[in-house]
Structures are given as structure tokens and as C-alpha cells.
Amino acid sequence: MTKNICAHTQGEFSPSTRFRLLQYLPAFEKAGYQVSLNHAKVSAFPPAQTFKRPAWLASELVHRAKQLLNNESHFHFIQREMISTLPTFEPFVKGVKLFDVDDAIFLNRKGFAAKKIAEHVDAVICGNEFLADYFSKYNSQIHIVPTAVDNSRFVPSMLKGSKNYIGWSGSSSGFVFLYAIQEQLNGFLKRHPDYKLLICSDRKPDFTSIPECKIEYRKWSVATEVADIQDMAIGIMPLDSNPWSLGKCSYKMLLYMACGVPCVVSSIGNNNEVLAKGRVGVGVDNPLDWATTLHELVMQPMLMDLMAKTGPQVIDAHYSVTSVSTQLIDIFAKYYQ
């Protein structure tokens, strides 16, 4: 017997949609769940130009209303807010409702939307412990499910040879974390002139302390994202020590690990939980220690080899699509009526 689930997402191309839903659909179907997708019309996030926002909001609200009027499902998987930072139709969706959260969305608008939605759903699925601690104040049914890596795609490179890139891959919105440690990165690059900084993103960064000749920029794309990470000797994930960073689910770090790339990451939040699962990288406690930490790691090739082997093993055990989809299917079975 096929069981129907309606998934409400923030957009077909949203990272949350891609990594916390779409990659699990084959496993859901195999388990007997048929998922219908209610994406945002364009995006749940407002356009950058302020003058376009009223029309965007009206269009998205009408689109969401039509989706719900034509929906007969009694089991709903709601990814974050239907309209970013606002509670809209979520409390009025009929049937069983699971609310999936992978960021500290409660930091927006004093948490009004997050609290309102959490109070009106049957359970909240959180990407890490920090998020779970917050939402447990508003809902007693909390499940922690990490974001999975498709380790049939993100795999170590079969090519041998020297890799001389300290790499970072992600949205340009994360450049602020790189800028905060750019003097440290430049210090490492001066000490190791054979290395460069590889940045894979939607646009070029604007460093002020790193010479352009020491930076290689590659425009991010789905087609090249795996090969770009495979080219890295070390993958980095700097973060600030603040609540927004604590809400991060370490996905950048997990992608590095899946590709057999040792990690150097800020020792904060979920990053520490991942590091505790195996010798996959090094945590940096002090922002002034990045140059030293990178130097010490590249001077230990045997340790880097161990990390390169351990990373994919940890992904397979804890963060693979197979592992995480099984967790979600067990949760669905608990609430499906």
C-alpha cells in the first residue's frame, strides 16, 4: 500500500530541498511512501531589491494558498517556513505535520515564525543538538536527523598526485567567515608558497589581505562541485562563535570528508560533534591559530592520509543517504496514520 506525503519546500533549488529531501526520494519510494512536492513558486526568500518584495510576497502567498486548497494529503513534511521569517499557512495545514529545520531560523524576527510553527506541528526534525534544544521549548516531539551526503557522488578522487589547494566551497554569503581569517590564511600561504587558496562559489571573493595570484576562483556548479572538492588538499570551514553558527549542520565539512579531504574547521557546535566521530580533521579554537594549524597539518602527510581514509568511513556510518533516509522513514512510520 502506497502512503502519500506532501512536502512543502522553500524552492526546488533551495539547498535544504536538495539535501534534506530530494536525495531521499528513491529510498522513500522503496519504503512505500509517495512524495508530492509543493515548491515555492520562485523562492521562499525575498528578492534582494526591496521594491520587488511586495509583489513577490503576494505572488508566493497566492501560490501557497492554491497548493493547499488543492491538497488532499493528510501527512505533511514542512521544510522551514513557507515564506522565510514569517508564519503563514503552516498552522492551518490539516493532518499530521512534521517541521524540518536545518538552520537557526529562530534568530529572525525574534523567533516569532519558528515558535508559532513549532507549536502547531506534530513533531520537529532538527539538523543538530543546538536546534533541538531550542525547539524542545515549543514541542515535546523532537528528532535529530543530520543532513546526509550522497556518497555515491561525493567520493575520493581516484587520481594520485600533489594537491596544493587549501579549499573552501559554498555560497558567497559565507565569505564573511573567510574575510575574518584572511590574514591567517595569507600567513600560511607565505610560509608555503607552493599552496594556493581555492574558492568555489557563486561569485569571486574580495580579499584585502591575500594577493590575487594566491587565489584560484572557480564558479560553483553541480557539474563540477565534486571534482572541485577532490582537488583540495585540505578543506576549511571557519565560523564565528555566535548562535547562527551554532545552528549550522556542518554540511561543508561533511562534503570534504566524503571526498577524502582532511578538514580544518572552527571548533564550534556541530563541527565538534562530527570531529568526535573519527580522526577526520582538526578543530581551531582561536581564530588566530588558523595559520599554525594549517601548517602543522600539512607537515604531517601520514596524518593527512589517515584523515583522508577516515572521512568517507564516518560519512558512510553516520551521514550517508542510506543511513539518514532510514532515520526519516522510521520517523514517518511513527506518525503516519
LINJO-V491272 format. One line per field, one symbol per residue. phi: phi as a letter, one per 30 degrees, with the letter a starting at -180 (. if undefined). psi: psi as a letter, one per 40 degrees, with the letter a starting at -180 (. if undefined). burial: + if it has 16 or more other C-alpha atoms within 10 Angstrom, else -. Layout:
phi->???
psi->???
burial->???
This chain:
phi->.dccbccccdkecdedddccbedceedddddjccccccdedcadcddddedddededdddddddddeddcccdcbbccdhddbeibdbcedcddjdbcccbbadddddhhiededddedccdacccdaddddeddddbadccbcbdddcddccdbddddckdcbcdcbbldddceeddedcddddddddddbddcbccccadaddbdccceedcbccbddaedcdddddddddbccbdbdcbedddddcidedddeeddicecbbddahdedddeddldclbccdcedcdddddeddddbddddddddddeddddddbbdeddddddddddeddcdb
psi->hhhhhhhhieidehddddeecdeeddddddeehhhihgiiddiehiidhdeedddddddddddddddddeheiehhhhhaidhhehhcedeehiahhhhhheigeeehffedddddddeeidihhieiddddddeeeeheghhhhihihgeedgiiiehiihhfhhihhaieeeddddddeddddddddddgeeiihhhhaeiiigieehideehhhhhhiddeddddddeidhhigiiigiddddeiefddddddddefhiihihgibddddddeeigeahihdhdeeddddddddeegddddddddddddddddddeiddddddddddddddeh.
burial->---+++++++++-+-++-+++++++-++----+++-++++++++++---------++--++-++--++----+-++++++++++++++-+--+--+++++++++++------++++++++++++++++++++--+--++--++++++++++--+++-------+++++++---++--++-+++++++++-----++++++++--+----+---++--+-+----+++++++++++++++-----+++++++++++++++++++++++++++--++---++++++--+--++-+++-+-----++--++++++++++-+++++++++-++-++-----
